C-alpha cells in the first residue's frame, strides 16, 4: 500500500477513536481543534443541531495583528483565550475537548490550557 495513503488511514482511525465518545450539545458543545503548519483553528460545535456556536483562529484579522505567525504556541494560547471570551459572551461555560488525531501536546495543549484559564470547563 502507498505509504501516504497508509498514513492518512491511520490518522483517520485515530480521529474516529477520539471522536466516538464525544458529542457536542447546546449545554456542552464540542471544542474541536484543527492544526495546520501555519495556523490553528478552534470551534465550539453543537453536534445535535449541526451548528457552530463559536470559532476562533490564528488566521482571523484581530489575532493576526498580535501574532504575525500562527503556527506556534503563543498563537495557540491567544486562540484559546479568544475562544473562551467568545464563549463567555454567548453564555457557554462547559465544553467537551476534541483534540482530533493530534496529541495533547504543544500547540493543542496550549490552546486547551488557555481556554481553561479563560473560563471554559472541560
Secondary structure in CASP SS format (residue, H / E / C, confidence):
PFRMAT SS
TARGET T0000
AUTHOR 0000-0000-0000
METHOD secondary structure of the structure
MODEL  1
X C 1.00
X C 1.00
X H 1.00
X H 1.00
X H 1.00
X H 1.00
X H 1.00
X H 1.00
X H 1.00
X H 1.00
X H 1.00
X H 1.00
X H 1.00
X H 1.00
X H 1.00
X H 1.00
X H 1.00
X H 1.00
X H 1.00
X C 1.00
X C 1.00
X C 1.00
X C 1.00
X C 1.00
X C 1.00
X C 1.00
X C 1.00
X E 1.00
X E 1.00
X E 1.00
X E 1.00
X E 1.00
X E 1.00
X E 1.00
X E 1.00
X C 1.00
X C 1.00
X C 1.00
X C 1.00
X E 1.00
X E 1.00
X E 1.00
X E 1.00
X E 1.00
X E 1.00
X E 1.00
X C 1.00
X C 1.00
X C 1.00
X C 1.00
X E 1.00
X E 1.00
X E 1.00
X E 1.00
X E 1.00
X E 1.00
X E 1.00
X C 1.00
X C 1.00
X C 1.00
X H 1.00
X H 1.00
X H 1.00
X H 1.00
X H 1.00
X H 1.00
X C 1.00
X C 1.00
X C 1.00
X C 1.00
X C 1.00
X C 1.00
X H 1.00
X H 1.00
X H 1.00
X H 1.00
X H 1.00
X H 1.00
X H 1.00
X H 1.00
X H 1.00
X H 1.00
X H 1.00
X H 1.00
X H 1.00
X H 1.00
X H 1.00
X H 1.00
X H 1.00
X C 1.00
X C 1.00
X C 1.00
X C 1.00
X E 1.00
X E 1.00
X E 1.00
X E 1.00
X E 1.00
X C 1.00
X C 1.00
X C 1.00
X C 1.00
X C 1.00
X C 1.00
X C 1.00
X C 1.00
X H 1.00
X H 1.00
X H 1.00
X H 1.00
X H 1.00
X H 1.00
X H 1.00
X H 1.00
X H 1.00
X H 1.00
X H 1.00
X C 1.00
X C 1.00
X C 1.00
X E 1.00
X C 1.00
END
